[in-house]
């Protein structure tokens, strides 16, 4: 039984190694072709507009933009805003803020179409929130996250793509704990949030406004 498991594990390693080797070979050949090309100066700059479908499902409207920087690098900015209340029971679901992220795309797909394929990066978000469901509430005037991100962008067409990604890092900031009593909000205590773990998840639908022509990767 152990020999069978070792055999299966060995086959999986061989297959994975073969796929990685093919991907690396493709990237090396592409880099050689790009170095011989003399048409780098007039390339377009890829730009995407995106919305996180997970945020939308939680009634948090959001919009983000991602701009290609060349060499499979990009910078992104995002913003969200929601401000719901359900008086007289004092049910609040409020939050707004923004963030910035830097990505590095890699793998064969990233050379076939700009801003697609595997990506890693650094993400940072800042904002406020006020969450209360008729009992105890939490309100923060300023909170922030900082972490690392990994994901994969699946091209759906020449313009549309779907980005699945997750970020891990630190979530911090000061917040107030309060109880809604009648028409008042009674402060109980102030706390500091110190959380390490998953800080963001994306299922993002993107539309690429402008894109580079073939051979645009440098």
C-alpha positions as CSV (number, residue, x, y, z in Angstrom):
1,X,0.0,0.0,0.0
2,X,2.9,2.4,0.9
3,X,4.6,1.6,-2.4
4,X,1.4,2.4,-4.3
5,X,1.1,5.8,-2.6
6,X,4.7,6.6,-3.3
7,X,4.2,5.6,-6.9
8,X,1.1,7.9,-7.3
9,X,3.0,10.7,-5.5
10,X,5.9,10.3,-7.9
11,X,3.6,10.4,-10.9
12,X,2.0,13.6,-9.6
13,X,5.4,15.2,-9.1
14,X,6.4,14.3,-12.6
15,X,3.3,15.8,-14.1
16,X,3.6,19.0,-12.1
17,X,7.2,19.3,-13.0
18,X,6.4,18.8,-16.7
19,X,3.7,21.6,-16.5
20,X,6.0,24.0,-14.7
21,X,8.8,23.2,-17.3
22,X,6.5,24.0,-20.2
23,X,5.4,27.2,-18.6
24,X,9.0,28.3,-17.9
25,X,10.0,27.4,-21.5
26,X,7.1,29.5,-22.9
27,X,8.1,32.5,-20.8
28,X,11.8,32.2,-21.8
29,X,10.9,32.0,-25.5
30,X,8.5,34.9,-25.1
31,X,11.2,37.1,-23.4
32,X,13.7,36.3,-26.2
33,X,11.1,37.3,-28.8
34,X,10.3,40.5,-26.9
35,X,13.9,41.4,-26.7
36,X,14.3,41.2,-30.5
37,X,11.2,43.4,-31.0
38,X,11.7,47.0,-31.8
39,X,8.2,48.2,-31.3
40,X,8.0,48.8,-27.5
41,X,7.6,52.6,-27.6
42,X,4.1,52.8,-29.0
43,X,2.3,50.2,-27.0
44,X,-1.0,50.9,-25.3
45,X,-1.4,50.8,-21.5
46,X,-3.9,48.2,-20.2
47,X,-6.6,49.6,-17.9
48,X,-9.4,47.7,-16.2
49,X,-12.5,48.8,-14.3
50,X,-13.7,46.2,-11.8
51,X,-16.3,45.3,-9.1
52,X,-16.0,42.8,-6.4
53,X,-19.1,40.5,-6.6
54,X,-18.7,39.4,-3.0
55,X,-19.0,43.0,-1.8
56,X,-22.0,43.5,-4.1
57,X,-23.7,40.5,-2.6
58,X,-23.2,42.0,0.9
59,X,-24.8,45.3,-0.3
60,X,-21.5,47.1,-0.4
61,X,-21.3,48.9,-3.8
62,X,-17.7,49.1,-4.9
63,X,-15.6,50.1,-7.9
64,X,-11.9,49.7,-8.6
65,X,-9.4,50.4,-11.4
66,X,-6.2,48.6,-12.3
67,X,-3.5,50.1,-14.5
68,X,-0.7,48.1,-16.1
69,X,2.8,49.4,-15.5
70,X,4.8,47.2,-17.9
71,X,6.9,44.1,-17.1
72,X,3.7,42.3,-15.9
73,X,3.3,44.8,-13.0
74,X,0.1,46.8,-12.2
75,X,-1.3,49.2,-9.6
76,X,-4.9,49.2,-8.4
77,X,-7.1,51.6,-6.6
78,X,-10.5,50.6,-5.0
79,X,-13.3,52.4,-3.2
80,X,-16.5,51.2,-1.5
81,X,-19.4,52.9,0.2
82,X,-22.5,51.7,1.9
83,X,-24.8,53.5,4.4
84,X,-27.9,51.6,5.5
85,X,-30.0,51.9,8.6
86,X,-33.3,50.4,9.8
87,X,-34.7,52.8,12.4
88,X,-36.3,52.7,15.0
89,X,-34.5,49.4,15.8
90,X,-31.1,51.0,15.2
91,X,-29.9,48.3,12.8
92,X,-26.9,49.8,11.0
93,X,-24.7,48.5,8.2
94,X,-22.3,51.3,7.3
95,X,-18.8,51.3,5.8
96,X,-16.7,53.3,3.4
97,X,-13.1,53.5,2.5
98,X,-10.5,52.7,-0.2
99,X,-7.4,50.8,-0.9
100,X,-4.3,50.4,-3.0
101,X,-2.5,47.3,-4.3
102,X,0.5,46.4,-6.4
103,X,0.6,43.2,-8.4
104,X,3.1,41.1,-10.3
105,X,1.6,38.8,-12.9
106,X,3.5,35.6,-13.9
107,X,3.0,32.3,-15.8
108,X,2.2,31.6,-19.4
109,X,-1.3,33.1,-19.4
110,X,0.1,36.5,-18.3
111,X,2.1,36.7,-21.5
112,X,-0.8,35.7,-23.7
113,X,-3.1,38.5,-22.4
114,X,-2.3,41.5,-20.3
115,X,-3.4,41.5,-16.6
116,X,-4.4,37.8,-16.6
117,X,-3.0,34.7,-15.1
118,X,-1.3,34.1,-11.7
119,X,-0.6,37.2,-9.6
120,X,0.9,38.0,-6.2
121,X,1.0,41.4,-4.6
122,X,0.7,43.7,-1.6
123,X,-2.6,45.2,-0.6
124,X,-3.6,48.0,1.8
125,X,-7.0,49.3,2.7
126,X,-8.3,52.0,5.0
127,X,-11.8,53.0,6.0
128,X,-14.5,53.2,8.7
129,X,-17.5,51.1,9.7
130,X,-20.5,51.1,12.0
131,X,-22.2,47.7,12.4
132,X,-25.1,47.1,14.7
133,X,-28.0,44.7,14.6
134,X,-30.3,45.9,17.3
135,X,-28.1,44.9,20.2
136,X,-24.4,45.8,20.7
137,X,-22.7,47.8,18.0
138,X,-19.1,48.3,16.8
139,X,-18.0,51.6,15.3
140,X,-14.6,52.6,14.0
141,X,-13.6,56.0,12.7
142,X,-10.4,54.6,11.2
143,X,-9.3,51.0,10.5
144,X,-6.7,49.5,8.1
145,X,-5.4,46.3,6.7
146,X,-2.0,45.4,5.2
147,X,-1.2,42.1,3.7
148,X,-0.1,39.9,0.8
149,X,-2.3,38.6,-2.0
150,X,-2.4,35.7,-4.3
151,X,-4.9,35.0,-7.1
152,X,-5.6,34.0,-10.7
153,X,-7.4,36.1,-13.4
154,X,-9.4,34.0,-15.8
155,X,-9.9,35.7,-19.2
156,X,-13.6,35.4,-20.3
157,X,-13.1,37.3,-23.5
158,X,-10.7,39.8,-25.0
159,X,-12.2,42.4,-22.7
160,X,-13.9,40.6,-19.7
161,X,-12.1,38.6,-17.0
162,X,-12.8,37.0,-13.6
163,X,-10.4,37.5,-10.8
164,X,-10.3,35.0,-7.9
165,X,-8.0,36.1,-5.1
166,X,-7.4,36.1,-1.4
167,X,-5.2,38.2,0.9
168,X,-3.7,37.4,4.3
169,X,-2.3,39.9,6.7
170,X,-3.1,42.3,9.6
171,X,-6.3,44.1,10.4
172,X,-5.9,46.9,13.0
173,X,-7.5,50.1,14.3
174,X,-9.4,51.5,17.3
175,X,-13.1,50.9,17.6
176,X,-15.9,51.8,20.1
177,X,-18.4,49.3,21.6
178,X,-21.9,50.8,22.2
179,X,-25.4,49.8,23.1
180,X,-28.4,51.3,21.3
181,X,-30.9,52.4,24.1
182,X,-34.1,54.2,22.9
183,X,-32.8,57.0,20.7
184,X,-29.3,57.1,22.2
185,X,-26.1,55.2,21.6
186,X,-24.5,54.4,25.0
187,X,-20.7,54.0,24.8
188,X,-19.4,51.0,26.7
189,X,-15.7,50.9,26.0
190,X,-13.0,51.4,23.4
191,X,-10.9,48.6,22.1
192,X,-8.0,48.0,19.7
193,X,-8.3,45.4,17.0
194,X,-5.3,43.2,16.4
195,X,-6.1,40.5,13.9
196,X,-3.9,38.3,11.8
197,X,-5.4,36.0,9.1
198,X,-7.5,36.4,6.0
199,X,-8.3,40.0,5.4
200,X,-9.8,40.1,1.9
201,X,-11.4,37.8,-0.6
202,X,-12.3,38.7,-4.2
203,X,-14.5,37.3,-6.9
204,X,-14.1,40.3,-9.2
205,X,-15.6,40.9,-12.6
206,X,-13.4,43.2,-14.7
207,X,-13.8,45.0,-18.0
208,X,-10.6,46.1,-19.8
209,X,-11.1,49.5,-21.3
210,X,-7.8,49.7,-23.1
211,X,-5.4,46.9,-23.9
212,X,-2.0,46.3,-25.4
213,X,-1.5,44.7,-28.8
214,X,0.2,41.3,-29.2
215,X,3.8,41.4,-28.1
216,X,3.1,44.1,-25.5
217,X,4.8,42.4,-22.6
218,X,8.2,43.8,-21.8
